[in-house]
Amino acid sequence: MKYFLVFCILFSSALSFGEVLHVAMPDSPATLDWNGLVTTIEAPIVVNLAEGLFSYNPTTGKLEAEVAESVSKNTDFTEYTFKISPSAKWSDGRPVYAQDFVDSWIKLISPQNSSLYNYYLFDIENAEDFHDKKIEQAEKVGVKALNDQTLFVKLAHPSRNWESHTVFWPLFPVRKDKMEKYGNNWSKPGVMVSNGPYILDSYDVGKEMVLKKNPFYSKPVENNEVHIYFSLDHEKTLKMYQEGFFPFIHSSPETEKIKLSKRLKVPTLQHFSMTVNAKKYPMNSRDFRQAIFQSINIREVLKQVKGENLVYADNLIPPPLRASSTSIVPSFNPTEAKKALAKAGFIKGKKAKLQILTRLVDPFPQLGNAIKDQITKNLGLNVELSELRAADYSTYAALHDYDLTIINWVGKTPEAQDFLKPYSPTTSNSRLIFDNVFFPQLLNEGMYSKDKKEAQDAFDRAQKLYIQDESVVYPLAFGQEIFYSRPEVEQIRFDHMSFPIYKSIKLKSATKKTSPTPSKQTPPTLDAKRN
């Protein structure tokens, strides 16, 4: 009887093989509330559960309607009218209404919401004032449902392509009735309703998550189920990829050595930078900050980063964006760095230790260690690197008990200002502990200028202010995501932020019919090595 049960399990697994996609992820999500605190750790899952008004076509890169059926604009680009597609439905069968977006966006900008990204809606009339409690009536915010299928948005400033903001996950709709009934538990398995290709079926916290096809999703879906495994054990994950359990995997130095793998270079607008805690001694001294920046040879740093596709960055705006500038990064000059250190009056004998805070996953530790070596070698300072898991990093970073931190920013929209906003003191998720009234003024000048040359000049001045004059942001590298896929992967597509689109991943039909070995059907235990 026991062997008969084992045979039945293997046989049923063979029947479903090809419709079940197995995915490895380096860290487990803290939340799936895309209207709240979702980061790039959780986002690859969220974008497969929910959809916004528009998306970028993964093949052409062009903006196209998703939940929206169409959009119309007035002549000065301050009023947008979206028509909601009648085929857009939630996973419980209810249509997606325009009011769902109104409810979600009002929640996102409410004073009580702790989202990192509410400022993406601040272009809407009165949205920022509502968030700052300058007005109390949500009805005064410039977003309205004219009827079930018509969403109207009025902006405070002209914006030619504002619909591109809606590709970003915080602007995806969330059901108000579920939030009111279940509170913070609305995003749990068995409770969440989603409007994307998948629903959240189960989650064994820190180990495995199962997504199943949304029965009311109207577009093609290649895989009926997605099983996501969370681990920081690269060796086990790599072994399972070699055995064929995982059809694709994120790059690492080891994956480049595996035969029968196709290297996928995914174009991504992103940058890595180092920022300072300018309110903590000794980083509160501009001379000291300049000494640190001038002591770093960034080209030598990048040579020590293995298995990553990073290139030298001389500013914060990556090419091919039109506003990408040149020659803004500080020059490597250890002689001047020592002079600046002396000018700062820093006494090395005080046993002060500089702390570089960074995340645990590559390339952050590689960048951190290389920068640590540069500062130690060229200035003789005592530097410590703290590498933390994503959730721990966010908690510790909020305490502001560090000197330097290494971050990256992936473009949410392909606009120059999207790469500068994270450093403005007026944004809710500012990556910088430094107050400066001129930076947001220059940022706004560039954003709302109708002349491209004037906009470019404003963005340049904003960057020079922070990178050269104040020495609070150091551009490190521009990057692209690298994945490897096995021969049986016939098609794999990625969204504009380089997240895999699970519904579009196609395995060869021959692979689907082949019964895998038991070892491939039952994954080894993924015990994460936590620090």
N, C-alpha and C positions, 0 to 999 in steps of 0.2 A: 504493500500500500504506500509506504514511504517513497519508494522509487517511482511509483505511478504519479504521485503528487509532484515530485521534482520534474518528471517528464512533462507534465501539464504546464508547469510554470515556464519551463524553457520553450515549450511549443507556443504558448501564448505570447511570450516575449518575441519569438521569431516572427510571428504574424504581425506584430506591431512595429518591428524594426524598420526604420526609415521614416516612420511617422512620429517617432520619438527622437527628439534632438537632445543630446547631452552637451552641457556647456560648463566649462570651468571658469570660476571667477576668483580673484585673489583675496577678496574680503567680503564679509557678510553685511547686508544692509542694516542700518540702524532704524530706518522707517521707510515706508513706501508711500507716505503722504506727500504727493507731488505738489500740493498746495501749501506745504510747510517747509520742513528742513531737509529735503532731498539734496544730496550732493552728487558728484560724478561717480561715487561708489554705488549709489542706488539707481542712478539715472539709466544705465543700460537695461535694467529690468523695467523701470517705469515706462520708458518709451515703447515697450512692447505690450504694455497693458492699456495705455491711454493714448489719445491723439488730440491734436489741436486743430484750429481752423485751417492752418496751412502747414505744408512740409516742403522740404527740398527733395526733389527727385534724386534718388541715389545713383542713377545712370547719367542724367543730363546736368544735375546740379542746379536746375532751375526751380524757382518757387512755383508750387502748384497747390490747388485747393485740396483739402483733406476733409474735415468735417464740414467746412464751408462748401457751398456749391459755386459761389461767386462773390466778388467784392466790387463795389463801386465807390468812387471818391469824388469830392467836389473839386473845383478848379484850383483852390489854394492848398489842398491836401490837409485840411483840418477836420473833415468829416468823412467817416468811413461807414458804409452800410454792407453788412455781411448777410448773405442768404445761407441758411443752414440746410444741408442736404437732407431730404426726407428719408434717405436710406441709412442715415447715421442713427444707431440704436445702442442703448446700454445693454449690458450682459443679462439683464432681467427682462429684456424685450421692450422697455419703454423708449420712445424716441428721445433723441438729444434735442433739447429746446434751447432757444436763444437765452432764456432766463437762467439756464444752467451756467452759462458763461458769466452773466451778470452776478449771480450769487457767488461764484468762485472768485471773481476778480475783486468784488467788494470785500470778501473774506481775506483775500491776499493783501489788500492795502489797509485793512483795519488796524488800528493802533495796537490791538492785542496780538496780532499775528507776528510770529518770530521768524518768518521766512527771510532767507538771505537775498531774495530776488524781487521783493515788492517794487523796487524802483523801476523795473521794466514797464510798469504801468503808470509811472509818474508823468508821462507825456499826456495822459488823459486829463481833461479839464477837471480841476479841483481834486484830483486823486491824491496828490502829495499833501494838500491842506487837510484832507480827510484823515490821512495817516497821522499827520502831526497834530490832530485835534483842533485845528483852526476853524474847521467847520464840523458839525456833528451829524448833519443829515446826509445819509448815503445817497439820497435822491438827487443831491446836487452834483454828484460825480457824473462825468460825461459818458456814461455807458447805460444804455436802455434796451430793453426788449420791446420792439414795436409790436410784435406778435410772436407766435411760437417759432417761426422760421426766420425772423428778421432781427438782427442785432445791429444797433446803431452806436457808433463811437465818435465823440467829439474831442478833439485834441486841443491842448493849450497852445501848442506851437505847430507850425506846418511840418509835416514829415512825409516825404514823398513815397516811401515804401514801408509804412508802419505795419502793414500786415505781416511783414517778416518777423516781427516780435512774437507772433502767435505760434511759431514753430518750437518755442522754448517751453519745457514741461511745466513750469509753475503756472502758465497760462492755459493749460489743459483744463477742461471742465471737471468739477467734482459735484456729486449729488448732495444738495442741501438737506434733503429729507434723511439721508443716511448719516450725515454729520450730526444732525440734531438728535437722532435716535440713539446713535452709538458713540457719539463724542470722538475721542482720540482713537477709538477702536474701529472706526469705519474702514480703515485700510487693512484689516485682518482677514485671513482666509475665512470663507463662508459668509462674510459680511460685505466685503468690498464689491461694488459694481463698477465695471470699467467699460469704456467705449472703444477700446482698441482690439487687436486681433486675439488677445488672450485674457483669461481670467486667472486670478490667484486661487489655486486649488488647495495647496497645503504648504506649510513652512515648518520644518524642523530646525529651530533657531540655531544658526551657526553651522549647520550641516548641509541641508538640502532643501530646495524649494521646487515645487511643481506648478507649472503653468499649463492650463488646458485651453483649447480653442474656444473662443467666444461664439456660442451658437447663433448669435444674432449679428455677427460681423459679416458685412456684405461683400468684402473683397477676397481674392484668393489667398489661401493660407496653405503653405507646403507641409507644415508639421503640426500634427494635432496636439502634441504635447511637447513641452520643454522641461527637462530636468536640469536644474542648476545646482552645482556643487561648489561649496565655499571652502577654500583651503589656502593656507600660506605655505604649504609643503610643496615646493616646486618639484622635488624629485618624484613624488607620487603622481602629481598631476602630469608631469612629462611622460612617465611610464604608461599612464592610461591613454595618453595621446598616441604614443608609439604603438600600443596594442589596438588602436582604432576605436576606443570607447569615446574619446573626444574627437570630432571631425576637424576642429580648428582650435587654435590656441594663440594666446598673446605671446609676442616674441620675448625671448630671453637669450642669453649667450648660448645656452644649451640647445635651443631649438634650431639654431643655424647649422648644427652638426647632423641633424636627423635627415636621413635619406628619404626619398619619396615625399618630400614636402614642397609645397609651393609657397614662395614668399610673397605676401600681399602688402604692398605699400599703400596705405590709405591716406589720401590728402586730408590734412587737418589744420585748421587755423588755431594754433596754440603757441603760447610762450611760457618759458620758465623764468622766474626772476627771484631775486633775494631782496627782502625788505627788512627794515630795521624797526626796533622799538625805540622811537625817538624820545620817549618819556622816561626812560630808565638810564641811570648812569652806567657806563660812560657814553652810551649811544646818544645821550641828549646833547652832546657837543658836536657841532657841525665839523670842526677840525678833526675830531676823532673818527667820525663817519667817513670823511674824505680820506683819512689815512687807511682805513679798512678797504675802501673801494680801490684806491690806487695800488694796494698791495696784491691785488688779484690779477693773475694772468689768465683770463678766461679761455684763451685758446689752448693753454696747457691743461686747464681743468677739463675741457671737453675731450681731450685725448685719453683721459682716464675713465671715461664713461663707455663701457662696453655693452654691446648688444642693443643699443638704442640708436634711433635715427635722429640725432640732435645736430643742429648746425648753429654756428656763431650768430648771435643776435646783437645788433648794434643799436636797437631801440625796442620799444614795446609793441609796435604794430607790425605783425608779420606780413611779408609779401605773399601773394601778389596784390594785397590791398593797396589802393592808389595812394593812401596817406602814409605808407611805410617810408620812414626817413632813414638817414644814414649818419654815422659819425656823432652819435649822441652818447654812446657808452663811454665811461671814464677811461682814460689812458692808463695802462700799466706803467707805473713809475715808482719803484721801491724807494728811491732816494727821496723824492718828494713826499712819499708816504711817511717816511721816518720824520721828516721835517714837520709834517702836519700833526703827527703824534706828539712831538715835543711841544708844538704850539698849543695843543690841547691840554698840556700840563698833566698828562696821564703818567702816573708813577707805576712802573711795572712791578716794583717790589711790594705792592699792596696785596699781592696774591689774588688779584681779581681774575675771574675765569669767565670768558665769553661763552655763551651757550647758543649753538645753532640748533633750532628746532626744525624737524622735518618729518615727513611720513616714512613709513617702513618700507614701502614698495619702491622698486627701482623705477626711474633713475635717481630718486631723491637722495638715498644714502650715498650713492656714488658721487653725485654733485657735492653733497655736504662734506664728505671726507676729503675730496680734492680741494675744496675751498678752505677747509680747516688747515690742510697742509700748507697752502699758500700763505695764509695769515701767520701761521706759526713760523714758517721759514723766513718770511720777509719782514716781519715785525717783532718776532720773538715773543708773541703773546700766548697765553694759555687758553686753548680753545677746546670746548667739549661739544660733541655731537649727540643730540637726543633724537632717536628714531622711534616713532610711535605709530601704532595702528590708527586708522582713519578716525574712529570714534574718540579715541584717547587724545589724538592730536587736536581735534576740534575743542575738546574740553580744556586741555592745557593751554591752547592758544588763547582762549577766552580769558585766562587769568593774567595774560600779558607779562608773565614771568620768564622772559627770554630776551636775548639781545638781537638775534638775527633769525629769520625763518625763510625757508625755501618753499616757494609756491609755484603752481602753474595755473594758467587760465586758458580754457578752451573756449573759442568764440561761440557764443550762443546765437549771435547773428553776424553775418559777414560785413561788419561796419567798423571803421576805425575807432569810434567812440566806445565800442564794446570792450576794447582792450585797455582803455584808460579809465573807464568808470570804476573798476574795482579798486582804484587808488584814490578816489575822491572821498573826502571826509563826509560828504553829504549822502553817500550810498549806505544802505543798511548792512552790506557785507564788506565794508572797506577792508582791504588786505593790508592796510598801513596804519600804524599808530603814530599819526602826525597830523597836526592841524595847520591848514594853510587856506586862506580865503581866495587866493588868486588862482589856484589850480582849478576849482570848479567853475570859476568865471571864464577861464580860457577854454575849458571843456565845453561849456555852453555856447561860447562864441563859435567854436568850430562846428558844433552840432547843428546850430540853427542858421549858419551863414549860407546864403544862396550862391556865393561865389566860391568855387572849389579851391582857388589859390588862397583866398583868405582863410578858408577852413583848414587847409594844410598848414598855414603859418601859425594858426592858433594851436593846433595839435602839437606842432614842433616846439612852440614856446612852453606849452604845458609839460612836455617831456623834459626839456632842458631844465626847467625849474626844479623838478624832482630828482633827475638823474645827475645833473652837473652842479647846479647851484646849491641845492640842499642835501644832496647825497643821501637820499632816503630809499631809493629804489635802484637796484642794479640788474639790468637785463642780462640773462645768462644764455638762453638758447631758444631757438624756434624748433619745434618738433613735429614729426609725423608719426602716426601709429603704425606699427608693424605687426601683422598676424601671419601665422603659418597655417595652411590647410592641407589635408590629406588628399590623395588622388581621387577618392570616392566623392569628394565635394564637387558637384557639378556647377553650383552657383552660390555665391555668397555676396551679400550686399551690406553696405554700411550707410548710416544716416550722416548728416552734415557734421555731427560731432564725433564721428568714427565709431559709433555704437553698432554692433551687429543687429541686423533686422531679422529676427528669428523666423518670421513668417515667410521670408523670401529665400531662406537657405535650402538648397535642393541637393539631395544625394542621388547618385546614379541609380537607376532602376535595378540594375543587377545587384547592387549592394543591398537594396531593400529586400530582395528575394532570398538572399543568402543568410542562413541561420548562423549567427555568431557563436563563438565558443562561450561556454558558461562564464569563463573569467571575464569576458567582455560585457556580459549582461549584468554581472554583479560586481560593482566597483569595490576596490579595497577601501578600508576605512580611511577617511580623510581627516586624520587628527591634525589640527592646525598647530603649528609651532608659534605660540603667542609669546610676545615679550612683555 
